[in-house]
Amino acid sequence: MNRKLNLLMDFYELTMAHGYFNDNKHMEIAVFDVFFRSIPDQGGYAIFAGLEQVIDYINELSFSEHEIAYLRSKKLFSEAFLDYLKTFKFTSDVYAFKEGTPIFPNEPILIVKGPIIECQLIETMILLTINHQSLIATKAARIVHAAQGRAVLEFGARRAHGYDASIYGARAAYISGAIGSSNTYVDYVYGIPAVGTMAHSFVQSYPTEYEAFKKYALTYPDQTVLLVDTYNTLKQGIPNAIRIEKEILKPMCISLKGIRLDSGDLTYLSKEARKMLDQAGMSHVKITVSNSLDEYLIKELLHQGARIDAFGVGERLVTARSEAVFGGVFKLSAITVDGVLEPKIKLSENVHKTTIAGFKQVYRMFDQNCKAIADVITLADEVIDEDKPYLLFDPNFPWKNKEITNFKAEPMLQPIFKKGTLVYEKPNINEIRNHAKKQIETLWDEVLRLERPHQYYVDLSLELWHVQQKLIKQYKS
């Protein structure tokens, strides 16, 4: 966790920075937006995560003598530029959504405003951090929603794409509602509850399944959860679990906590297991299942009446297997020209790749029931008057519009750094998690739907729309 990652950047960040420096352009104030263009799995929403790690990276950004020596060895950079890096100090402003907030395509979720050389140097680390954690947080939120209030456990440590992916993937999953992780390290670092009982190897290492269960129950009498599918779930595993409660735990006035199924037809086995446990007077015993689960399989299991209390979700959560790229980008939206901050736009034949110009704010519009209506991207100095009707309109099809009244407009981009100084009080992991839960509850069920969800609208203010149209006309002519 204490590695120095200051050179974790695309090499062209350095070559561009050197170019700005040589042209005496490096101190020009620029604005860069972080946004994404499409929601993973064609979902209705995504979850913003990774801000804490971005803050830590920026706070620690500096260049040591060893790093300067390495850059000198490339024989590409002037000594004046290397001297600049030796005394580098971050002086920019950063604005961002609160971590755990639902986010939507094309709206800026993080903005950097400051000397263009600083903005450029931090691009890669910002993107890799937010892209990864937002991807996993989004996947976890979908899985938690599909579980319909049942516990979700993150079990992906051994299948993640490296140890960083395991650590930060578990963090992101916890933010979005997983109740714990198999990864002990995240408990040590973040206080995310570490969970786990036994593997099949534990059962196999004893002469009989019953003896393995007995030894485990005697070791952890208050937390006995037994893996019952090593040999035969219904003929051996569950009967042996019942014996453990009756013969070992009950004499100590303790109850079996649960069983876990890790193979087979989980709907059928969970139903049969529930019957057997209930008939034995053990309705208190919880049933946890694992084995390549995701939100779609969980939805089907519950639709088929599976009797499951908790889901252990591994590889398909921590790798976001169904769609492994979040796709966030970092684009210039304004730069100073003759001392004036001027909006900039990138045009494309693909309409969805045309950027939104200017230094901006995002407002989330809520109705009287605290349900999110739409997001509105405005110019940074615009204020939405909640006492007056407000016209929402589709920026691509402006004749599609709706006037709203009795609404609340909440600015979403909060100051994080001002002139390089951290002005944001970082919440702890449980505060982020609680914020995520409350914010997800503001979304309509139709937006939360796993398949073919309702499209949540992200609109432009009229003033920003005019700026956008003017620039499009200017550069297209």
Long-range contacts (C-beta under 8 A, 24 or more apart in sequence): 1-189, 4-60, 4-64, 5-57, 5-125, 6-60, 6-61, 6-62, 6-63, 6-64, 6-67, 7-63, 7-67, 7-70, 8-124, 8-125, 8-128, 9-121, 9-122, 9-123, 9-124, 9-125, 10-123, 10-124, 13-120, 13-121, 13-123, 13-124, 14-71, 14-77, 14-121, 15-76, 16-120, 17-81, 17-117, 17-120, 17-121, 18-76, 18-77, 18-78, 18-81, 20-116, 20-117, 20-120, 21-78, 21-80, 21-81, 21-84, 21-117, 22-78, 22-81, 25-116, 26-84, 26-115, 26-116, 26-117, 27-115, 27-116, 27-117, 28-115, 28-116, 28-335, 28-336, 29-113, 29-114, 29-115, 29-116, 29-335, 29-336, 29-341, 30-113, 30-114, 30-115, 30-116, 30-119, 30-332, 30-334, 30-335, 30-336, 31-111, 31-112, 31-113, 31-332, 31-333, 31-334, 31-335, 31-341, 31-358, 31-359, 32-111, 32-112, 32-113, 32-119, 32-123, 32-330, 32-331, 32-332, 32-333, 33-108, 33-110, 33-111, 33-330, 33-331, 33-333, 33-355, 33-356, 33-360, 34-108, 34-109, 34-110, 34-111, 34-112, 34-126, 34-127, 34-130, 34-328, 34-329, 34-330, 35-105, 35-106, 35-107, 35-108, 35-109, 35-328, 35-329, 35-331, 36-103, 36-105, 36-106, 36-109, 36-131, 36-134, 36-326, 36-327, 36-328, 36-329, 37-105, 37-106, 37-327, 37-329, 37-352, 37-353, 38-105, 38-327, 38-352, 39-104, 39-105, 39-138, 40-135, 40-138, 40-139, 40-320, 40-322, 40-323, 40-325, 40-326, 41-139, 41-142, 41-322, 41-323, 41-450, 42-451, 42-452, 43-138, 43-142, 43-450, 43-453, 44-443, 44-446, 44-447, 44-448, 44-449, 44-453, 44-454, 44-455, 44-456, 45-102, 45-103, 45-104, 45-138, 45-141, 45-440, 45-443, 45-447, 45-448, 45-453, 45-456, 46-102, 46-103, 46-104, 46-134, 46-137, 46-138, 46-326, 47-100, 47-101, 47-102, 47-103, 47-134, 47-137, 47-138, 47-140, 47-141, 47-172, 47-175, 47-176, 47-436, 47-440, 48-96, 48-97, 48-98, 48-99, 48-100, 48-101, 48-102, 48-103, 48-109, 48-130, 48-134, 48-137, 49-99, 49-100, 49-130, 49-133, 49-134, 49-136, 49-137, 49-171, 49-172, 49-175, 49-176, 50-99, 50-129, 50-130, 50-131, 50-132, 50-133, 50-134, 50-168, 50-172, 51-96, 51-97, 51-98, 51-99, 51-110, 51-130, 51-416, 52-99, 52-426, 52-432, 53-129, 53-133, 53-168, 54-96, 54-110, 54-125, 54-126, 54-129, 54-130, 55-416, 55-417, 55-422, 55-424, 55-426, 57-122, 57-125, 57-126, 57-129, 58-90, 58-94, 58-122, 58-417, 59-422, 61-88, 61-90, 61-121, 61-122, 62-88, 62-89, 63-88, 89-420, 90-114, 90-118, 90-122, 90-417, 90-420, 91-115, 91-118, 91-419, 91-420, 92-118, 92-119, 92-417, 92-419, 92-420, 93-415, 93-417, 93-418, 93-419, 94-415, 94-416, 94-417, 95-413, 95-414, 95-415, 95-416, 96-413, 96-414, 96-416, 97-362, 97-412, 97-413, 97-414, 98-412, 98-414, 98-427, 98-432, 98-435, 99-175, 99-427, 99-432, 99-435, 99-436, 100-137, 100-175, 100-176, 100-432, 100-433, 100-435, 100-436, 100-439, 101-412, 101-435, 101-436, 101-439, 102-372, 102-439, 102-440, 102-442, 102-443, 103-134, 104-375, 104-456, 104-458, 105-458, 106-352, 106-356, 106-377, 106-458, 107-362, 107-375, 107-377, 107-458, 108-333, 108-356, 108-360, 108-362, 108-377, 108-413, 109-328, 110-413, 111-359, 111-360, 111-413, 113-359, 114-420, 116-335, 123-330, 126-330, 127-328, 127-329, 127-330, 129-168, 130-326, 130-328, 131-325, 131-326, 131-327, 131-328, 132-165, 132-168, 132-169, 132-172, 132-326, 133-168, 133-169, 133-171, 133-172, 134-172, 134-326, 134-328, 135-172, 135-320, 135-323, 135-324, 135-325, 135-326, 136-168, 136-169, 136-172, 136-173, 136-317, 136-318, 136-320, 137-172, 137-173, 137-175, 137-176, 137-436, 138-176, 138-320, 138-326, 139-173, 139-295, 139-316, 139-317, 139-320, 139-322, 140-172, 140-173, 140-174, 140-175, 140-176, 140-177, 140-178, 140-317, 141-176, 141-177, 141-436, 141-440, 142-295, 142-450, 143-178, 143-293, 143-294, 143-295, 143-298, 143-311, 143-313, 143-317, 144-176, 144-177, 144-178, 145-295, 145-440, 145-448, 145-450, 146-295, 146-296, 146-298, 146-299, 146-302, 146-450, 147-298, 147-302, 147-311, 148-302, 150-308, 150-309, 150-310, 150-311, 151-179, 151-288, 151-309, 151-310, 151-311, 152-177, 152-178, 152-179, 152-310, 152-311, 152-313, 153-178, 153-179, 153-180, 153-181, 153-182, 153-195, 153-288, 153-310, 153-311, 153-312, 153-313, 154-178, 154-180, 154-181, 154-182, 154-183, 154-313, 154-314, 154-317, 154-318, 155-181, 155-182, 155-290, 155-312, 155-313, 155-314, 155-317, 156-182, 156-313, 156-314, 156-315, 156-317, 156-318, 156-319, 157-181, 157-182, 157-183, 157-318, 158-314, 159-314, 159-315, 159-318, 159-319, 160-318, 160-319, 161-319, 165-318, 165-319, 166-318, 169-317, 169-318, 169-319, 170-318, 171-429, 173-317, 173-318, 174-429, 174-433, 175-429, 175-432, 175-433, 175-436, 176-433, 176-436, 177-433, 177-436, 177-437, 178-313, 178-317, 182-312, 182-314, 190-429, 191-428, 191-429, 191-430, 192-429, 197-223, 197-224, 197-225, 197-226, 197-227, 197-260, 198-225, 198-226, 198-227, 199-227, 200-227, 200-230, 200-262, 202-227, 203-227, 203-230, 203-231, 204-230, 209-236, 209-237, 209-240, 210-240, 210-243, 210-244, 213-240, 213-241, 213-243, 213-244, 214-244, 214-248, 217-244, 217-248, 217-249, 217-256, 218-248, 221-248, 221-249, 221-252, 221-254, 222-254, 222-257, 223-257, 224-249, 224-254, 224-256, 224-257, 224-258, 225-257, 225-258, 225-259, 225-260, 225-286, 225-288, 226-256, 226-258, 226-259, 226-260, 227-259, 227-260, 227-262, 228-259, 228-260, 228-261, 228-273, 229-260, 229-261, 229-262, 229-263, 229-264, 229-269, 233-261, 233-263, 233-264, 233-269, 233-273, 234-269, 234-272, 234-273, 234-276, 238-272, 238-273, 238-276, 238-277, 239-276, 241-277, 241-285, 242-276, 242-277, 242-280, 242-282, 245-280, 245-282, 245-285, 246-280, 255-282, 255-284, 255-285, 256-282, 256-284, 256-285, 257-285, 257-286, 258-285, 258-286, 258-287, 258-288, 258-309, 258-310, 259-285, 259-286, 259-287, 259-288, 260-287, 260-288, 260-289, 260-290, 260-312, 261-287, 261-288, 261-289, 261-290, 261-291, 262-289, 262-290, 262-291, 263-291, 266-291, 266-301, 266-306, 266-308, 267-301, 267-304, 267-305, 267-306, 270-301, 270-306, 270-307, 270-308, 271-305, 271-306, 271-307, 273-307, 274-307, 286-310, 288-312, 290-314, 292-316, 294-321, 294-322, 295-450, 296-450, 299-450, 331-355, 333-357, 333-358, 333-359, 333-360, 334-358, 334-359, 343-467, 343-471, 344-471, 345-468, 345-471, 345-472, 345-475, 347-472, 347-475, 347-476, 351-396, 354-472, 356-460, 356-464, 356-468, 357-467, 357-468, 357-471, 358-464, 358-467, 360-413, 360-464, 361-411, 361-412, 361-413, 362-411, 362-412, 362-413, 363-409, 363-410, 363-411, 363-412, 364-409, 364-410, 364-412, 365-390, 365-392, 365-404, 365-407, 365-408, 365-409, 366-407, 366-408, 366-409, 366-410, 366-442, 367-404, 367-406, 367-407, 368-406, 368-407, 370-408, 370-442, 371-442, 371-443, 371-444, 372-442, 372-443, 372-444, 372-447, 372-456, 373-404, 373-407, 373-457, 374-456, 374-457, 374-458, 374-459, 375-412, 375-456, 375-457, 375-458, 375-459, 376-409, 376-458, 376-459, 376-460, 376-461, 377-458, 377-459, 377-460, 377-461, 377-464, 378-460, 378-461, 378-463, 378-464, 379-461, 379-463, 379-464, 379-467, 382-461, 382-463, 382-464, 384-409, 384-461, 391-462, 392-457, 392-459, 393-459, 393-462, 393-465, 394-457, 394-459, 395-459, 395-460, 395-465, 395-468, 398-465
